[in-house]
Amino acid sequence: DEITTEAKDKLRQLLGGKAEDWAAAWASRKGAQALMQTIEARLAGAPGLYRWKGGVLHDSDRCAADDARLQDAARVGSLLVFIHGTGSHTLGGFGDLPGSAAWGVLEAAFGERVFGFEHRTFSESPIDNALTLAETLPAGSRLCLVTHSRGGLVGDLMCLDPDDAQLDELIEAWRPAPTARVGTARERAAVAAAERAKLRRLAGLLRDKGLK
């Protein structure tokens, strides 16, 4: 069908333009990634940090790292950031909040500093998500995080203490869960090494930007 065709094109790109054994290609980690990227491309909202006013998110609400609205908000006070769960989006995870008495309290406290973080939950890891958020936020930002389900993993990563003396040791010891026996031992080792490198990069961003 249409999704399969698009995913096949995506997989061809990931494999360098060719695939001799499509059954093996689909069963690979890259095959799963291609399919998930294709499905997620149909979700509401391109990935990014959005100024959220309680309604549907629009492209015009999306703030890049150098967006003046985001920079100004961070200078005024703490940013309230909502992080949704698996296969969802900001409205899917928190859409019942706007219009409630609690929403009025939040708006009174944060004003224009309420944001929703749209991110991919199948084709990207929580570490990828946290990196994207950390890269977008202005230096010196103070954050108040509200998370749901898998979004809590992203929130936990944002709360790492980059000055923790044990952090480097913990990152070096990190391995995928024992149940994640996908691919060859060499492929799993490569994935683990890549994720550890991302964790070190995230810790560096949290330290260099002084995010609290």
Disulfide bonds with the S-S distance in Angstrom:
none
